[in-house]
C-alpha cells in the first residue's frame, strides 16, 4: 500500500504565525526611532565598552577555572569514604549554595569590616604572617572570590554526577589490573565521566558570562558597569543597554559553538558504537570469548 505522509497543518500554521510576529518585531525595532541605532553603532566599539568586555572575559575564565578545580576537589571529597572530608564538603555546599551570589559578593567586598588583619598560621600556634585586608582584598579579588567559590559549589555537583555515572565495574576492573587510585581516576573514570560533565559545564560557563554583570554592585568596571557609566553621563540608557546585550549575545554564541565541538569530541565513542552493526558486535564478542 502506498505510504501517505501526514499533513501537519497545525505546525505550518503555528510557524506562519511566529514568522509574522517575528517580522513585525524586527520592523518595529528598525523603524522605532527611540532605539537610536546610530548611538548603538557609535558606542559598540567604544574604548570603555571594549575595556569592560575584556574584563568580563577575564572574570569568566578565571572564575570558571577556580570553580572547576575547586568543584572537582569538593566532588572527590563528597564521594570519599572519609567522613571528615565528606562532612566538610557538605558544609561547603550548604553555605555557598544556600546564600545568594549577590550577598556573597558584597560580603567579600566588605571582608575588612570583619577581619582588618588576615593572619595565616595555626589557631593556637605561631603565625606565618599578617596581611592588611584593605590592601589585598581588592575589588578584583572580591569578585573572583565571590564568583569562583560560588561556582565551585555548583561544579562539584556536576562533577559528582559525572563520576557516579561511570559503572562501578570499571573501577573494579582497573584495580584488578593493579592500577593506582590516581591512575584509575585519571585514565578510566574521568574520560568516561566527561560525556556527562561537559554539557552542564558548558551551560555553567555561559551562565557565568552573564553572572559577571553582578559585580557591578561592587563597582568593578566590567561590560555592564561600563555601559552604566556611559549612560549615566549622556542619559542614553536604552542604546547602551543594547550595546551590552549585543556583546553578551556574541560571546554566548562563541561559547555555544565551543561547547558543541567539545560534546562531539567526548561523545565520539558513542557514535562509533552506534555505527557498528549489532551482528558485528555479537561476532566480535563471540570471538573474544572463544579465544579466552
BELURTA-V796653 format. One record per pair of residues at least 24 apart in sequence whose ideal C-beta (glycine too) atoms are under 7 Angstrom apart, sorted by the first residue. I is the first residue (numbers start at 1). J is the second residue. D is the distance in whole Angstrom. If there is no record, write none. Layout:
i,j,d
I,J,D
I,J,D
This chain:
i,j,d
34,238,7
35,238,7
35,242,7
36,236,7
36,239,5
39,236,5
39,239,4
40,239,5
40,242,5
40,243,6
43,230,7
43,239,7
43,240,6
43,243,5
44,243,5
44,246,7
48,226,5
48,229,7
48,230,6
49,226,6
49,227,7
49,243,6
51,226,7
52,221,6
52,222,5
52,223,4
52,225,6
52,226,3
53,223,5
53,247,5
55,221,6
55,222,5
56,209,7
56,212,5
56,222,5
56,223,4
59,143,6
59,147,7
59,212,5
59,215,7
59,222,6
60,208,5
60,209,5
60,212,6
62,144,6
63,144,6
63,147,4
63,148,5
63,151,6
63,208,6
64,151,6
64,205,5
64,208,5
66,144,7
66,148,3
66,151,7
66,152,7
67,148,6
67,151,3
67,152,5
67,155,5
68,155,6
70,148,7
70,152,3
71,152,5
71,155,3
71,156,4
71,158,7
71,159,5
72,159,5
74,152,6
74,156,4
75,156,4
75,159,4
75,160,4
75,163,6
78,156,7
78,160,5
79,160,6
79,163,6
92,153,6
93,153,5
93,156,7
96,149,6
96,150,5
96,153,4
97,153,5
101,146,7
101,150,5
101,211,7
101,214,6
102,214,6
102,217,7
104,146,5
104,150,6
105,142,7
105,143,7
105,146,4
105,214,6
105,215,6
105,217,7
105,218,6
106,217,7
106,218,7
108,137,7
108,142,4
108,145,5
108,146,5
109,139,7
109,142,4
109,218,4
111,137,5
112,137,6
139,218,6
139,219,6
139,220,5
140,220,7
142,218,6
143,215,4
143,218,7
143,220,5
147,208,7
147,211,7
147,212,7
151,204,7
151,208,6
154,204,6
155,204,7
158,197,6
158,200,5
158,201,6
158,204,7
159,197,6
161,196,6
162,193,4
162,194,7
162,196,4
162,197,4
163,189,6
163,193,5
165,193,6
165,196,5
166,192,5
166,193,5
194,266,5
195,266,5
195,267,6
198,262,5
198,263,6
198,266,5
199,263,6
202,259,3
202,262,7
205,255,6
206,252,6
206,255,5
206,256,7
209,251,6
209,252,6
209,255,7
210,248,6
223,247,6
